[in-house]
Amino acid sequence: MADKKIDVVTGGNKGVSYGACRLLAEAGVRVVLTARDESRGSEAVDKLRSEGLDVHFHQLDITDSKSVHWLELHLAKDFNRLDILINNAAILTDRSLSSLTLDLDTLTRMMDTNMYGPLRVSQALVPLLEKSPAGRIVNVSSWFGSMAEMQGGGYAAYRMTKAALNALTQIMADDLRGTSVTVNAACPG
Ligand SMILES: NC(=O)c1ccc[n+]([C@@H]2O[C@H](COP(=O)([O-])OP(=O)(O)OC[C@H]3O[C@@H](n4cnc5c(N)ncnc54)[C@H](OP(=O)(O)O)[C@@H]3O)[C@@H](O)[C@H]2O)c1
């Protein structure tokens, strides 16, 4: 049990990452499923635990530095190490907005979650990931963030946030070169 890998997933209460939590736990990883809403997160964890899976809940709002700090303290105290961080949590509220109609409040909110969120969480947890023999950060991106996919209209802020997340992924991967931690992006769907 002591050798089990420890995985943190952000926004794990539903969608893509809820399935990822189940798959990782089934593969023998101890999963810390985090969610910004305590009751939604606990409900998701209860379901997975009722299937006999090693999944634990911790509250985390990735836009709140204090909340990120609490998670960091909890992980340090309980495990003193982290093996996998999946930066999954994101919002998409701009389906019909173009670069000409997009308001800066919408862009700021989406940046705060989709780009600053993964940055905040990664910066806080890299010291624990460095204690793993093979720490892994996976940023959940989208083909919408690919520079080759900027045509077609709509989703202006979402595209910008995911393009920025892709840049962060490459920059942090380079900054961690030579350590035990690798950083990659994955695009579901
Ligand atoms: N679904 C797709 O087809 C698709 C395709 C390409 C990329 N992606 C990417 O895959 C990831 C998951 O997508 P999804 O479709 O599964 O999304 P989703 O169903 O909308 O779930 C998003 C999750 O993020 C959480 N979240 C939002 N803001 C948060 C915050 N400030 N702090 C903590 N958690 C927060 C949500 O919590 P609440 O439940 O409290 O709102 C929810 O758990 C995203 O990064 C998305 O951009 C998805």
The ligand as a Gaussian input file, in Angstrom:
#p B3LYP/6-31G(d) Opt

LIG

0 1
 N      -15.568000      17.145000     -23.021000
 C      -14.879000      17.308000     -24.147000
 O      -15.314000      16.914000     -25.240000
 C      -13.531000      17.967000     -24.102000
 C      -12.821000      18.117000     -25.296000
 C      -11.553000      18.725000     -25.246000
 C      -11.030000      19.152000     -24.043000
 N      -11.763000      19.011000     -22.892000
 C      -11.153000      19.448000     -21.642000
 O      -11.269000      18.372000     -20.731000
 C      -11.421000      18.871000     -19.392000
 C      -12.705000      18.304000     -18.780000
 O      -13.778000      18.607000     -19.636000
 P      -15.257000      18.122000     -19.257000
 O      -16.055000      18.172000     -20.507000
 O      -15.186000      16.877000     -18.465000
 O      -15.711000      19.353000     -18.345000
 P      -16.935000      19.478000     -17.315000
 O      -17.835000      18.281000     -17.385000
 O      -17.519000      20.825000     -17.548000
 O      -16.198000      19.450000     -15.906000
 C      -15.341000      20.491000     -15.559000
 C      -14.908000      20.286000     -14.136000
 O      -14.095000      21.395000     -13.754000
 C      -14.580000      21.861000     -12.510000
 N      -14.218000      23.249000     -12.250000
 C      -14.550000      24.372000     -12.924000
 N      -14.022000      25.460000     -12.333000
 C      -13.319000      25.015000     -11.254000
 C      -12.560000      25.646000     -10.239000
 N      -12.409000      26.973000     -10.184000
 N      -11.946000      24.876000      -9.309000
 C      -12.090000      23.526000      -9.326000
 N      -12.837000      22.866000     -10.243000
 C      -13.443000      23.614000     -11.193000
 C      -16.088000      21.638000     -12.567000
 O      -16.652000      21.724000     -11.266000
 P      -18.243000      21.988000     -11.042000
 O      -18.923000      20.649000     -11.219000
 O      -18.286000      22.497000      -9.643000
 O      -18.675000      22.993000     -12.061000
 C      -16.082000      20.235000     -13.159000
 O      -15.809000      19.288000     -12.155000
 C      -11.431000      20.383000     -19.514000
 O      -10.120000      20.876000     -19.288000
 C      -11.847000      20.627000     -20.957000
 O      -11.381000      21.869000     -21.438000
 C      -13.002000      18.430000     -22.904000

